[in-house]
Each structure stands twice: as structure tokens, then as C-alpha cells.
């Protein structure tokens, strides 16, 4: 375990006491695991990022965010979570940073945009199902890989 400053420890203690059905575990990234009912957090982040990111993952937990099937659903649940984060910041007396939230949302918006670009003509396509897209201009179909955390790979369908 990484030694954390008192502010971080106090916040974790308070959240653990307020949300007894949720576990908190150290990690190198912040994420909510619905299946494990666990919030993973990076104790090395400076307090401002740590506190807002932790509350953002708690927002996912309190909103019961689970899986998504279409990419646009991911953006919707992220927007909901940031709205709930703002409420949690008020409750826990943490300054909400609108720019931080919007910058995070921009990463999802950019990710959605890149996934929807046709590999042939570069026009935005539409998602047909889970990983499958079709271009609205040239009707090319392709499949994207499934992770936001990996380099984007598109496989053209014949």
C-alpha cells in the first residue's frame, strides 16, 4: 500500500463508512467495477485529481452503472456520472472543477468520433451494434476493437 496524506485517508474513511457496500482498492487507474462492487483508485494522484476522480467513480457506483452496448451509451453514463459527481462534491465539501469534468468528457467524445470515422472515406458512420459500424456515405462496414484503453483498430468487413 502507498502511504497517502491525511486528506486522502480521511476522504476514503468517510466514503467507506458512508458506502459500506462498496470496496475501495488501490490501483494505477480510477475505475468502478460493477461486478466486484469496487472502486479502484490511484493513491499517487494529487489531492484535487484524487478527490474528484474518486467521487466520479462513486457516482458511477451510486447510479448503478454497469455495462453499455453502444458507444453513445458510454457518453451518456459519463455525463450522468459527472453530474452526480458535482452533487457529491457539494456533499463532501470538495471543489468541483468543471474544466476537469469537460476535459474528461472530451476524451470520450474524441474516442466516439474516431471510432465512427469510415476507414475508407473518413465520413462519420453509425454504429449498428456493439462493435460494428456502417458509413453513411460509401456504405463500408467495419468493426472496431473493444477497448477505450487500447489503440484503436478497425477491421473492414468484406
C-alpha positions as CSV (number, residue, x, y, z in Angstrom):
1,X,0.0,0.0,0.0
2,X,1.1,3.5,-0.8
3,X,1.4,6.0,2.0
4,X,-1.3,8.6,1.5
5,X,-1.7,12.0,3.0
6,X,-4.2,12.6,5.7
7,X,-6.7,14.4,3.4
8,X,-6.9,11.4,1.1
9,X,-7.1,8.9,4.1
10,X,-9.9,10.9,5.7
11,X,-11.9,11.1,2.5
12,X,-11.5,7.3,2.0
13,X,-12.5,6.6,5.6
14,X,-15.6,8.8,5.3
15,X,-16.7,7.2,1.9
16,X,-16.1,3.7,3.2
17,X,-18.3,4.5,6.2
18,X,-21.0,6.2,4.1
19,X,-21.0,3.4,1.5
20,X,-20.4,0.2,3.3
21,X,-21.5,-2.0,0.4
22,X,-18.7,-0.6,-1.8
23,X,-15.0,-1.6,-1.5
24,X,-12.1,0.8,-2.3
25,X,-8.8,-0.6,-3.6
26,X,-5.6,0.9,-4.8
27,X,-4.8,0.7,-8.4
28,X,-2.9,2.7,-11.1
29,X,-6.2,3.9,-12.6
30,X,-9.6,5.1,-11.3
31,X,-12.5,2.8,-12.2
32,X,-15.7,1.4,-11.0
33,X,-16.3,-2.3,-11.2
34,X,-20.0,-3.1,-11.1
35,X,-19.4,-6.9,-10.8
36,X,-16.9,-6.5,-7.9
37,X,-18.7,-3.6,-6.3
38,X,-15.3,-2.0,-6.0
39,X,-13.9,1.4,-6.8
40,X,-10.3,1.3,-7.8
41,X,-8.2,4.5,-7.2
42,X,-4.7,5.8,-7.8
43,X,-3.3,7.0,-4.4
44,X,-0.4,8.8,-6.2
45,X,-2.6,11.5,-7.8
46,X,-2.5,14.9,-6.2
47,X,-5.5,15.5,-3.9
48,X,-7.6,17.7,-6.3
49,X,-7.5,15.0,-9.0
50,X,-7.7,12.2,-6.5
51,X,-10.8,13.5,-4.7
52,X,-12.8,14.4,-7.9
53,X,-11.8,11.2,-9.6
54,X,-12.8,9.1,-6.6
55,X,-16.1,10.8,-6.3
56,X,-16.7,10.4,-10.1
57,X,-16.2,6.6,-9.7
58,X,-18.5,6.7,-6.6
59,X,-21.1,8.5,-8.8
60,X,-21.0,5.5,-11.2
61,X,-21.5,3.2,-8.3
62,X,-24.4,5.1,-6.8
63,X,-26.0,5.3,-10.2
64,X,-25.6,1.5,-10.6
65,X,-23.7,2.0,-13.9
66,X,-23.0,-1.4,-15.4
67,X,-22.3,-2.3,-19.0
68,X,-23.1,-0.3,-22.1
69,X,-23.8,-1.8,-25.6
70,X,-23.5,1.2,-27.9
71,X,-20.7,3.8,-27.7
72,X,-23.1,6.6,-27.3
73,X,-24.4,5.0,-24.2
74,X,-21.0,5.3,-22.7
75,X,-21.0,9.1,-23.2
76,X,-24.5,9.2,-21.6
77,X,-23.4,7.4,-18.5
78,X,-20.3,9.5,-18.2
79,X,-22.3,12.7,-18.4
80,X,-24.7,11.4,-15.7
81,X,-21.7,10.4,-13.6
82,X,-20.2,13.9,-13.9
83,X,-23.5,15.5,-12.9
84,X,-23.7,13.2,-9.8
85,X,-20.0,14.0,-9.1
86,X,-20.9,17.6,-8.8
87,X,-23.6,16.7,-6.2
88,X,-21.1,14.5,-4.3
89,X,-18.5,17.3,-4.3
90,X,-21.1,19.6,-2.6
91,X,-21.9,16.9,0.0
92,X,-18.2,16.2,0.8
93,X,-17.1,19.8,0.6
94,X,-14.8,19.3,-2.4
95,X,-14.4,22.0,-5.1
96,X,-15.9,20.7,-8.3
97,X,-13.7,21.5,-11.3
98,X,-16.0,22.0,-14.4
99,X,-12.9,22.1,-16.7
100,X,-11.6,18.8,-15.4
101,X,-15.0,17.2,-16.0
102,X,-15.3,18.6,-19.5
103,X,-11.8,17.6,-20.4
104,X,-12.6,14.1,-19.3
105,X,-15.8,14.1,-21.3
106,X,-13.8,15.3,-24.3
107,X,-11.7,12.2,-24.2
108,X,-14.9,10.2,-24.6
109,X,-16.2,12.5,-27.4
110,X,-13.0,12.2,-29.3
111,X,-13.0,8.4,-28.8
112,X,-16.5,8.2,-30.2
113,X,-15.6,10.4,-33.1
114,X,-12.6,8.4,-34.1
115,X,-14.4,5.1,-33.8
116,X,-17.2,6.4,-36.1
117,X,-14.9,7.6,-38.9
118,X,-15.1,5.4,-42.1
119,X,-11.7,3.8,-42.8
120,X,-12.2,4.4,-46.5
121,X,-13.7,7.9,-47.0
122,X,-13.3,9.3,-43.5
123,X,-17.0,10.3,-43.2
124,X,-18.8,9.6,-39.9
125,X,-20.6,6.4,-39.9
126,X,-23.2,5.0,-37.5
127,X,-22.9,2.2,-35.0
128,X,-25.1,-0.8,-36.0
129,X,-24.4,-3.0,-33.0
130,X,-21.8,-3.5,-30.3
131,X,-18.6,-3.0,-32.3
132,X,-20.0,-2.8,-35.8
133,X,-20.3,0.4,-37.9
134,X,-21.5,1.4,-41.4
135,X,-20.5,4.5,-43.3
136,X,-23.4,6.8,-44.3
137,X,-21.6,7.9,-47.4
138,X,-20.0,4.9,-49.0
139,X,-21.8,2.1,-47.0
140,X,-18.5,0.5,-46.0
141,X,-18.9,-1.7,-42.9
142,X,-16.2,-2.2,-40.2
143,X,-15.6,-3.5,-36.8
144,X,-13.6,-1.7,-34.0
145,X,-11.7,-3.3,-31.2
146,X,-13.5,-3.2,-27.9
147,X,-11.4,-1.0,-25.5
148,X,-11.0,2.6,-24.8
149,X,-7.7,2.0,-23.3
150,X,-6.0,0.4,-26.3
151,X,-5.0,1.7,-29.6
152,X,-8.0,1.8,-32.0
153,X,-8.0,-0.9,-34.6
154,X,-10.6,-1.1,-37.4
155,X,-11.2,-4.2,-39.4
156,X,-13.1,-3.8,-42.7
157,X,-15.9,-6.2,-43.4
158,X,-16.0,-7.8,-46.8
